[in-house]
């Protein structure tokens, strides 16, 4: 004859297991938090800070890509490509325009900072 487990006993076992799991998770989380707070900060080696020239050249490259994409979409739309709609063309054009304006402003500020430094008395 097969013995059937009492439902209350099964439920109580499940509750006990769940409470143990929750307690273990809390302990792990507390240890993680303590480890992050108490341990000394690690200095990441191997991450090199890019130079200003590298960052500027990447920005110029990004603006150039946006302008080329915009030009290609305009040409495709003018040629009647059914996959290109006017909204994509206008959005690409505005992205290129805004990025070019931002790059121009950065250039102007760099030139101004250079002029200010050059005009400082030594």
N, CA, C and O atoms as a GROMACS GRO file, in nm:
protein
  488
    1UNK      N    1   0.083  -0.117   0.000
    1UNK     CA    2   0.000   0.000   0.000
    1UNK      C    3   0.088   0.124   0.000
    1UNK      O    4   0.186   0.131   0.074
    2UNK      N    5   0.053   0.221  -0.082
    2UNK     CA    6   0.131   0.344  -0.097
    2UNK      C    7   0.084   0.444   0.008
    2UNK      O    8  -0.035   0.471   0.022
    3UNK      N    9   0.183   0.501   0.081
    3UNK     CA   10   0.151   0.601   0.180
    3UNK      C   11   0.142   0.737   0.114
    3UNK      O   12   0.229   0.774   0.035
    4UNK      N   13   0.040   0.808   0.144
    4UNK     CA   14   0.024   0.942   0.088
    4UNK      C   15   0.071   1.042   0.192
    4UNK      O   16   0.039   1.031   0.310
    5UNK      N   17   0.146   1.139   0.146
    5UNK     CA   18   0.197   1.241   0.237
    5UNK      C   19   0.085   1.337   0.272
    5UNK      O   20   0.000   1.370   0.189
    6UNK      N   21   0.087   1.381   0.393
    6UNK     CA   22  -0.011   1.478   0.438
    6UNK      C   23   0.021   1.612   0.372
    6UNK      O   24   0.137   1.654   0.373
    7UNK      N   25  -0.076   1.680   0.318
    7UNK     CA   26  -0.056   1.807   0.246
    7UNK      C   27   0.005   1.913   0.336
    7UNK      O   28   0.086   1.994   0.290
    8UNK      N   29  -0.033   1.914   0.461
    8UNK     CA   30   0.022   2.014   0.554
    8UNK      C   31   0.171   1.992   0.576
    8UNK      O   32   0.248   2.088   0.585
    9UNK      N   33   0.212   1.866   0.584
    9UNK     CA   34   0.355   1.836   0.600
    9UNK      C   35   0.434   1.879   0.476
    9UNK      O   36   0.543   1.934   0.489
   10UNK      N   37   0.380   1.854   0.359
   10UNK     CA   38   0.446   1.892   0.235
   10UNK      C   39   0.459   2.044   0.226
   10UNK      O   40   0.565   2.097   0.192
   11UNK      N   41   0.350   2.113   0.258
   11UNK     CA   42   0.354   2.260   0.254
   11UNK      C   43   0.453   2.316   0.355
   11UNK      O   44   0.522   2.413   0.326
   12UNK      N   45   0.459   2.257   0.471
   12UNK     CA   46   0.553   2.305   0.572
   12UNK      C   47   0.697   2.281   0.528
   12UNK      O   48   0.784   2.365   0.553
   13UNK      N   49   0.724   2.168   0.463
   13UNK     CA   50   0.859   2.141   0.411
   13UNK      C   51   0.897   2.243   0.302
   13UNK      O   52   1.010   2.291   0.298
   14UNK      N   53   0.801   2.274   0.216
   14UNK     CA   54   0.826   2.372   0.110
   14UNK      C   55   0.856   2.508   0.170
   14UNK      O   56   0.947   2.578   0.125
   15UNK      N   57   0.779   2.547   0.271
   15UNK     CA   58   0.803   2.676   0.337
   15UNK      C   59   0.940   2.679   0.402
   15UNK      O   60   1.010   2.780   0.394
   16UNK      N   61   0.978   2.571   0.467
   16UNK     CA   62   1.110   2.565   0.530
   16UNK      C   63   1.221   2.579   0.428
   16UNK      O   64   1.318   2.652   0.449
   17UNK      N   65   1.207   2.508   0.316
   17UNK     CA   66   1.309   2.517   0.211
   17UNK      C   67   1.318   2.658   0.154
   17UNK      O   68   1.427   2.710   0.131
   18UNK      N   69   1.202   2.718   0.132
   18UNK     CA   70   1.200   2.854   0.078
   18UNK      C   71   1.265   2.953   0.175
   18UNK      O   72   1.340   3.041   0.133
   19UNK      N   73   1.236   2.939   0.304
   19UNK     CA   74   1.296   3.030   0.401
   19UNK      C   75   1.448   3.010   0.408
   19UNK      O   76   1.522   3.107   0.424
   20UNK      N   77   1.494   2.886   0.396
   20UNK     CA   78   1.638   2.862   0.393
   20UNK      C   79   1.703   2.923   0.270
   20UNK      O   80   1.811   2.982   0.278
   21UNK      N   81   1.637   2.911   0.156
   21UNK     CA   82   1.690   2.970   0.033
   21UNK      C   83   1.696   3.121   0.044
   21UNK      O   84   1.795   3.183   0.003
   22UNK      N   85   1.591   3.181   0.098
   22UNK     CA   86   1.589   3.326   0.113
   22UNK      C   87   1.699   3.372   0.209
   22UNK      O   88   1.764   3.474   0.185
   23UNK      N   89   1.719   3.297   0.317
   23UNK     CA   90   1.824   3.332   0.412
   23UNK      C   91   1.961   3.321   0.346
   23UNK      O   92   2.047   3.407   0.367
   24UNK      N   93   1.983   3.217   0.267
   24UNK     CA   94   2.111   3.201   0.197
   24UNK      C   95   2.134   3.315   0.098
   24UNK      O   96   2.245   3.365   0.084
   25UNK      N   97   2.027   3.355   0.028
   25UNK     CA   98   2.041   3.465  -0.067
   25UNK      C   99   2.074   3.595   0.005
   25UNK      O  100   2.157   3.672  -0.043
   26UNK      N  101   2.010   3.620   0.120
   26UNK     CA  102   2.040   3.740   0.197
   26UNK      C  103   2.184   3.741   0.243
   26UNK      O  104   2.251   3.844   0.238
   27UNK      N  105   2.233   3.626   0.290
   27UNK     CA  106   2.372   3.617   0.335
   27UNK      C  107   2.467   3.644   0.219
   27UNK      O  108   2.566   3.716   0.235
   28UNK      N  109   2.439   3.587   0.103
   28UNK     CA  110   2.523   3.610  -0.015
   28UNK      C  111   2.522   3.758  -0.056
   28UNK      O  112   2.626   3.814  -0.088
   29UNK      N  113   2.404   3.820  -0.055
   29UNK     CA  114   2.395   3.961  -0.091
   29UNK      C  115   2.470   4.047   0.010
   29UNK      O  116   2.538   4.142  -0.029
   30UNK      N  117   2.457   4.015   0.139
   30UNK     CA  118   2.530   4.091   0.240
   30UNK      C  119   2.679   4.077   0.221
   30UNK      O  120   2.753   4.174   0.234
   31UNK      N  121   2.724   3.957   0.190
   31UNK     CA  122   2.868   3.935   0.168
   31UNK      C  123   2.916   4.011   0.044
   31UNK      O  124   3.026   4.066   0.042
   32UNK      N  125   2.833   4.012  -0.060
   32UNK     CA  126   2.870   4.088  -0.180
   32UNK      C  127   2.883   4.236  -0.150
   32UNK      O  128   2.979   4.301  -0.191
   33UNK      N  129   2.785   4.289  -0.075
   33UNK     CA  130   2.788   4.432  -0.041
   33UNK      C  131   2.910   4.461   0.045
   33UNK      O  132   2.982   4.558   0.021
   34UNK      N  133   2.933   4.377   0.146
   34UNK     CA  134   3.049   4.398   0.232
   34UNK      C  135   3.178   4.390   0.151
   34UNK      O  136   3.271   4.468   0.173
   35UNK      N  137   3.183   4.296   0.059
   35UNK     CA  138   3.304   4.281  -0.022
   35UNK      C  139   3.329   4.404  -0.108
   35UNK      O  140   3.444   4.445  -0.126
   36UNK      N  141   3.222   4.463  -0.160
   36UNK     CA  142   3.239   4.582  -0.243
   36UNK      C  143   3.278   4.703  -0.159
   36UNK      O  144   3.355   4.788  -0.204
   37UNK      N  145   3.224   4.711  -0.038
   37UNK     CA  146   3.252   4.827   0.046
   37UNK      C  147   3.386   4.813   0.116
   37UNK      O  148   3.465   4.907   0.118
   38UNK      N  149   3.413   4.696   0.173
   38UNK     CA  150   3.532   4.676   0.255
   38UNK      C  151   3.659   4.651   0.175
   38UNK      O  152   3.769   4.684   0.220
   39UNK      N  153   3.646   4.594   0.057
   39UNK     CA  154   3.766   4.559  -0.017
   39UNK      C  155   3.828   4.685  -0.078
   39UNK      O  156   3.757   4.780  -0.110
   40UNK      N  157   3.959   4.686  -0.093
   40UNK     CA  158   4.023   4.802  -0.154
   40UNK      C  159   3.984   4.813  -0.300
   40UNK      O  160   3.959   4.714  -0.368
   41UNK      N  161   3.981   4.934  -0.345
   41UNK     CA  162   3.946   4.958  -0.484
   41UNK      C  163   4.058   4.907  -0.574
   41UNK      O  164   4.176   4.933  -0.550
   42UNK      N  165   4.019   4.836  -0.675
   42UNK     CA  166   4.117   4.783  -0.769
   42UNK      C  167   4.137   4.884  -0.881
   42UNK      O  168   4.043   4.942  -0.933
   43UNK      N  169   4.261   4.901  -0.915
   43UNK     CA  170   4.293   4.988  -1.026
   43UNK      C  171   4.300   4.901  -1.150
   43UNK      O  172   4.378   4.806  -1.157
   44UNK      N  173   4.218   4.936  -1.245
   44UNK     CA  174   4.217   4.856  -1.367
   44UNK      C  175   4.336   4.893  -1.452
   44UNK      O  176   4.357   5.009  -1.488
   45UNK      N  177   4.413   4.795  -1.481
   45UNK     CA  178   4.527   4.817  -1.568
   45UNK      C  179   4.492   4.763  -1.705
   45UNK      O  180   4.412   4.670  -1.718
   46UNK      N  181   4.548   4.820  -1.803
   46UNK     CA  182   4.518   4.776  -1.938
   46UNK      C  183   4.419   4.868  -2.008
   46UNK      O  184   4.412   4.871  -2.131
   47UNK      N  185   4.341   4.943  -1.928
   47UNK     CA  186   4.250   5.039  -1.989
   47UNK      C  187   4.326   5.168  -2.007
   47UNK      O  188   4.358   5.237  -1.911
   48UNK      N  189   4.353   5.200  -2.128
   48UNK     CA  190   4.429   5.320  -2.157
   48UNK      C  191   4.333   5.433  -2.190
   48UNK      O  192   4.238   5.414  -2.267
   49UNK      N  193   4.357   5.548  -2.134
   49UNK     CA  194   4.275   5.663  -2.163
   49UNK      C  195   4.312   5.714  -2.302
   49UNK      O  196   4.429   5.741  -2.330
   50UNK      N  197   4.212   5.727  -2.389
   50UNK     CA  198   4.244   5.774  -2.524
   50UNK      C  199   4.289   5.920  -2.520
   50UNK      O  200   4.243   5.999  -2.437
   51UNK      N  201   4.376   5.954  -2.609
   51UNK     CA  202   4.425   6.091  -2.616
   51UNK      C  203   4.317   6.180  -2.678
   51UNK      O  204   4.224   6.133  -2.742
   52UNK      N  205   4.334   6.310  -2.658
   52UNK     CA  206   4.238   6.406  -2.713
   52UNK      C  207   4.234   6.396  -2.864
   52UNK      O  208   4.127   6.404  -2.926
   53UNK      N  209   4.351   6.378  -2.924
   53UNK     CA  210   4.357   6.366  -3.070
   53UNK      C  211   4.280   6.246  -3.122
   53UNK      O  212   4.211   6.254  -3.223
   54UNK      N  213   4.291   6.133  -3.050
   54UNK     CA  214   4.217   6.013  -3.090
   54UNK      C  215   4.067   6.034  -3.078
   54UNK      O  216   3.990   5.996  -3.166
   55UNK      N  217   4.027   6.097  -2.968
   55UNK     CA  218   3.884   6.122  -2.948
   55UNK      C  219   3.831   6.217  -3.056
   55UNK      O  220   3.721   6.197  -3.108
   56UNK      N  221   3.908   6.317  -3.088
   56UNK     CA  222   3.865   6.413  -3.189
   56UNK      C  223   3.858   6.347  -3.327
   56UNK      O  224   3.764   6.372  -3.403
   57UNK      N  225   3.955   6.264  -3.359
   57UNK     CA  226   3.952   6.198  -3.490
   57UNK      C  227   3.835   6.100  -3.500
   57UNK      O  228   3.776   6.086  -3.606
   58UNK      N  229   3.801   6.033  -3.388
   58UNK     CA  230   3.684   5.945  -3.391
   58UNK      C  231   3.556   6.025  -3.408
   58UNK      O  232   3.464   5.981  -3.478
   59UNK      N  233   3.550   6.142  -3.346
   59UNK     CA  234   3.431   6.227  -3.360
   59UNK      C  235   3.416   6.275  -3.505
   59UNK      O  236   3.306   6.275  -3.560
   60UNK      N  237   3.528   6.314  -3.564
   60UNK     CA  238   3.524   6.357  -3.704
   60UNK      C  239   3.482   6.241  -3.794
   60UNK      O  240   3.403   6.259  -3.887
   61UNK      N  241   3.535   6.122  -3.767
   61UNK     CA  242   3.496   6.004  -3.845
   61UNK      C  243   3.349   5.972  -3.831
   61UNK      O  244   3.284   5.935  -3.929
   62UNK      N  245   3.296   5.987  -3.711
   62UNK     CA  246   3.154   5.960  -3.688
   62UNK      C  247   3.066   6.060  -3.763
   62UNK      O  248   2.966   6.023  -3.823
   63UNK      N  249   3.105   6.187  -3.759
   63UNK     CA  250   3.030   6.290  -3.832
   63UNK      C  251   3.037   6.262  -3.982
   63UNK      O  252   2.937   6.277  -4.053
   64UNK      N  253   3.153   6.223  -4.028
   64UNK     CA  254   3.170   6.192  -4.171
   64UNK      C  255   3.079   6.075  -4.211
   64UNK      O  256   3.017   6.079  -4.317
   65UNK      N  257   3.073   5.971  -4.127
   65UNK     CA  258   2.986   5.857  -4.158
   65UNK      C  259   2.840   5.899  -4.166
   65UNK      O  260   2.767   5.858  -4.256
   66UNK      N  261   2.797   5.982  -4.070
   66UNK     CA  262   2.657   6.028  -4.072
   66UNK      C  263   2.627   6.108  -4.197
   66UNK      O  264   2.519   6.095  -4.255
   67UNK      N  265   2.721   6.192  -4.239
   67UNK     CA  266   2.698   6.272  -4.359
   67UNK      C  267   2.696   6.184  -4.485
   67UNK      O  268   2.617   6.208  -4.576
   68UNK      N  269   2.783   6.084  -4.489
   68UNK     CA  270   2.782   5.995  -4.604
   68UNK      C  271   2.653   5.914  -4.611
   68UNK      O  272   2.595   5.895  -4.718
   69UNK      N  273   2.607   5.866  -4.495
   69UNK     CA  274   2.482   5.791  -4.490
   69UNK      C  275   2.366   5.878  -4.534
   69UNK      O  276   2.279   5.834  -4.609
   70UNK      N  277   2.366   6.002  -4.487
   70UNK     CA  278   2.260   6.094  -4.527
   70UNK      C  279   2.262   6.118  -4.677
   70UNK      O  280   2.157   6.118  -4.742
   71UNK      N  281   2.380   6.138  -4.732
   71UNK     CA  282   2.390   6.158  -4.877
   71UNK      C  283   2.344   6.038  -4.956
   71UNK      O  284   2.277   6.051  -5.058
   72UNK      N  285   2.381   5.918  -4.908
   72UNK     CA  286   2.339   5.796  -4.978
   72UNK      C  287   2.187   5.778  -4.973
   72UNK      O  288   2.126   5.738  -5.072
   73UNK      N  289   2.127   5.809  -4.858
   73UNK     CA  290   1.982   5.798  -4.848
   73UNK      C  291   1.912   5.900  -4.937
   73UNK      O  292   1.810   5.868  -4.999
   74UNK      N  293   1.965   6.022  -4.943
   74UNK     CA  294   1.906   6.124  -5.030
   74UNK      C  295   1.911   6.079  -5.176
   74UNK      O  296   1.813   6.091  -5.249
   75UNK      N  297   2.026   6.027  -5.215
   75UNK     CA  298   2.041   5.981  -5.353
   75UNK      C  299   1.945   5.866  -5.383
   75UNK      O  300   1.881   5.863  -5.488
   76UNK      N  301   1.936   5.771  -5.289
   76UNK     CA  302   1.846   5.657  -5.310
   76UNK      C  303   1.701   5.704  -5.320
   76UNK      O  304   1.625   5.652  -5.402
   77UNK      N  305   1.662   5.800  -5.238
   77UNK     CA  306   1.525   5.850  -5.243
   77UNK      C  307   1.498   5.922  -5.374
   77UNK      O  308   1.392   5.905  -5.435
   78UNK      N  309   1.595   6.002  -5.418
   78UNK     CA  310   1.579   6.074  -5.545
   78UNK      C  311   1.572   5.979  -5.663
   78UNK      O  312   1.508   6.009  -5.763
   79UNK      N  313   1.639   5.865  -5.651
   79UNK     CA  314   1.638   5.767  -5.761
   79UNK      C  315   1.511   5.682  -5.759
   79UNK      O  316   1.487   5.604  -5.852
   80UNK      N  317   1.429   5.696  -5.654
   80UNK     CA  318   1.302   5.626  -5.649
   80UNK      C  319   1.308   5.489  -5.582
   80UNK      O  320   1.224   5.404  -5.608
   81UNK      N  321   1.407   5.467  -5.496
   81UNK     CA  322   1.418   5.340  -5.424
   81UNK      C  323   1.296   5.322  -5.335
   81UNK      O  324   1.271   5.406  -5.248
   82UNK      N  325   1.219   5.213  -5.352
   82UNK     CA  326   1.097   5.194  -5.272
   82UNK      C  327   1.126   5.162  -5.125
   82UNK      O  328   1.036   5.175  -5.041
   83UNK      N  329   1.248   5.121  -5.092
   83UNK     CA  330   1.283   5.087  -4.954
   83UNK      C  331   1.319   5.209  -4.870
   83UNK      O  332   1.334   5.199  -4.748
   84UNK      N  333   1.334   5.325  -4.935
   84UNK     CA  334   1.373   5.446  -4.864
   84UNK      C  335   1.256   5.543  -4.865
   84UNK      O  336   1.206   5.582  -4.970
   85UNK      N  337   1.213   5.581  -4.744
   85UNK     CA  338   1.104   5.678  -4.737
   85UNK      C  339   1.158   5.813  -4.690
   85UNK      O  340   1.271   5.823  -4.641
   86UNK      N  341   1.078   5.916  -4.708
   86UNK     CA  342   1.121   6.053  -4.681
   86UNK      C  343   1.156   6.075  -4.534
   86UNK      O  344   1.243   6.156  -4.502
   87UNK      N  345   1.088   6.003  -4.444
   87UNK     CA  346   1.117   6.023  -4.302
   87UNK      C  347   1.258   5.978  -4.268
   87UNK      O  348   1.328   6.045  -4.192
   88UNK      N  349   1.300   5.864  -4.322
   88UNK     CA  350   1.438   5.818  -4.298
   88UNK      C  351   1.539   5.916  -4.353
   88UNK      O  352   1.642   5.942  -4.291
   89UNK      N  353   1.509   5.971  -4.469
   89UNK     CA  354   1.600   6.068  -4.531
   89UNK      C  355   1.612   6.192  -4.445
   89UNK      O  356   1.722   6.242  -4.421
   90UNK      N  357   1.499   6.243  -4.399
   90UNK     CA  358   1.500   6.365  -4.318
   90UNK      C  359   1.568   6.342  -4.183
   90UNK      O  360   1.641   6.429  -4.135
   91UNK      N  361   1.543   6.228  -4.121
   91UNK     CA  362   1.606   6.200  -3.992
   91UNK      C  363   1.757   6.188  -4.008
   91UNK      O  364   1.832   6.241  -3.927
   92UNK      N  365   1.801   6.119  -4.112
   92UNK     CA  366   1.945   6.105  -4.136
   92UNK      C  367   2.007   6.241  -4.165
   92UNK      O  368   2.118   6.270  -4.119
   93UNK      N  369   1.936   6.324  -4.240
   93UNK     CA  370   1.986   6.458  -4.270
   93UNK      C  371   1.999   6.542  -4.144
   93UNK      O  372   2.099   6.612  -4.127
   94UNK      N  373   1.900   6.536  -4.057
   94UNK     CA  374   1.905   6.613  -3.932
   94UNK      C  375   2.014   6.563  -3.840
   94UNK      O  376   2.082   6.642  -3.774
   95UNK      N  377   2.032   6.429  -3.832
   95UNK     CA  378   2.140   6.374  -3.750
   95UNK      C  379   2.274   6.426  -3.798
   95UNK      O  380   2.358   6.466  -3.718
   96UNK      N  381   2.295   6.425  -3.929
   96UNK     CA  382   2.420   6.472  -3.984
   96UNK      C  383   2.439   6.621  -3.957
   96UNK      O  384   2.549   6.664  -3.924
   97UNK      N  385   2.333   6.698  -3.970
   97UNK     CA  386   2.340   6.841  -3.946
   97UNK      C  387   2.372   6.873  -3.800
   97UNK      O  388   2.457   6.956  -3.771
   98UNK      N  389   2.303   6.806  -3.709
   98UNK     CA  390   2.324   6.831  -3.566
   98UNK      C  391   2.464   6.788  -3.525
   98UNK      O  392   2.531   6.859  -3.450
   99UNK      N  393   2.509   6.674  -3.573
   99UNK     CA  394   2.643   6.628  -3.536
   99UNK      C  395   2.750   6.720  -3.593
   99UNK      O  396   2.852   6.743  -3.528
  100UNK      N  397   2.729   6.773  -3.712
  100UNK     CA  398   2.826   6.867  -3.769
  100UNK      C  399   2.830   6.997  -3.689
  100UNK      O  400   2.937   7.051  -3.664
  101UNK      N  401   2.713   7.046  -3.649
  101UNK     CA  402   2.707   7.167  -3.566
  101UNK      C  403   2.777   7.145  -3.433
  101UNK      O  404   2.850   7.232  -3.386
  102UNK      N  405   2.756   7.029  -3.371
  102UNK     CA  406   2.821   6.999  -3.243
  102UNK      C  407   2.972   6.994  -3.261
  102UNK      O  408   3.046   7.047  -3.178
  103UNK      N  409   3.018   6.930  -3.367
  103UNK     CA  410   3.162   6.922  -3.393
  103UNK      C  411   3.220   7.061  -3.419
  103UNK      O  412   3.331   7.091  -3.375
  104UNK      N  413   3.146   7.146  -3.488
  104UNK     CA  414   3.192   7.283  -3.513
  104UNK      C  415   3.204   7.360  -3.382
  104UNK      O  416   3.300   7.435  -3.362
  105UNK      N  417   3.107   7.342  -3.292
  105UNK     CA  418   3.113   7.410  -3.162
  105UNK      C  419   3.232   7.361  -3.080
  105UNK      O  420   3.299   7.441  -3.014
  106UNK      N  421   3.259   7.232  -3.084
  106UNK     CA  422   3.376   7.179  -3.012
  106UNK      C  423   3.503   7.239  -3.070
  106UNK      O  424   3.592   7.280  -2.995
  107UNK      N  425   3.511   7.243  -3.201
  107UNK     CA  426   3.630   7.301  -3.264
  107UNK      C  427   3.647   7.447  -3.224
  107UNK      O  428   3.758   7.491  -3.194
  108UNK      N  429   3.537   7.523  -3.224
  108UNK     CA  430   3.545   7.664  -3.186
  108UNK      C  431   3.593   7.681  -3.042
  108UNK      O  432   3.673   7.771  -3.013
  109UNK      N  433   3.546   7.596  -2.953
  109UNK     CA  434   3.588   7.607  -2.813
  109UNK      C  435   3.734   7.566  -2.795
  109UNK      O  436   3.805   7.624  -2.713
  110UNK      N  437   3.777   7.469  -2.870
  110UNK     CA  438   3.919   7.428  -2.862
  110UNK      C  439   4.008   7.541  -2.914
  110UNK      O  440   4.111   7.571  -2.854
  111UNK      N  441   3.969   7.603  -3.023
  111UNK     CA  442   4.046   7.714  -3.076
  111UNK      C  443   4.049   7.830  -2.977
  111UNK      O  444   4.153   7.892  -2.957
  112UNK      N  445   3.934   7.859  -2.916
  112UNK     CA  446   3.927   7.966  -2.816
  112UNK      C  447   4.017   7.935  -2.697
  112UNK      O  448   4.088   8.023  -2.648
  113UNK      N  449   4.014   7.811  -2.649
  113UNK     CA  450   4.100   7.772  -2.536
  113UNK      C  451   4.247   7.784  -2.574
  113UNK      O  452   4.328   7.829  -2.493
  114UNK      N  453   4.281   7.745  -2.694
  114UNK     CA  454   4.420   7.756  -2.742
  114UNK      C  455   4.462   7.903  -2.745
  114UNK      O  456   4.572   7.938  -2.700
  115UNK      N  457   4.376   7.990  -2.798
  115UNK     CA  458   4.407   8.133  -2.804
  115UNK      C  459   4.423   8.191  -2.663
  115UNK      O  460   4.513   8.271  -2.639
  116UNK      N  461   4.335   8.149  -2.570
  116UNK     CA  462   4.347   8.197  -2.433
  116UNK      C  463   4.478   8.155  -2.369
  116UNK      O  464   4.544   8.234  -2.300
  117UNK      N  465   4.517   8.031  -2.394
  117UNK     CA  466   4.645   7.983  -2.339
  117UNK      C  467   4.762   8.058  -2.400
  117UNK      O  468   4.856   8.094  -2.329
  118UNK      N  469   4.757   8.081  -2.529
  118UNK     CA  470   4.868   8.151  -2.596
  118UNK      C  471   4.878   8.296  -2.552
  118UNK      O  472   4.986   8.354  -2.555
  119UNK      N  473   4.766   8.355  -2.511
  119UNK     CA  474   4.768   8.496  -2.468
  119UNK      C  475   4.799   8.514  -2.320
  119UNK      O  476   4.807   8.627  -2.272
  120UNK      N  477   4.817   8.404  -2.247
  120UNK     CA  478   4.850   8.416  -2.104
  120UNK      C  479   4.992   8.466  -2.089
  120UNK      O  480   5.082   8.426  -2.162
  121UNK      N  481   5.010   8.554  -1.993
  121UNK     CA  482   5.148   8.600  -1.968
  121UNK      C  483   5.227   8.488  -1.899
  121UNK      O  484   5.175   8.413  -1.817
  122UNK      N  485   5.353   8.481  -1.936
  122UNK     CA  486   5.436   8.374  -1.880
  122UNK      C  487   5.506   8.419  -1.756
  122UNK      O  488   5.580   8.341  -1.695
   0.00000   0.00000   0.00000
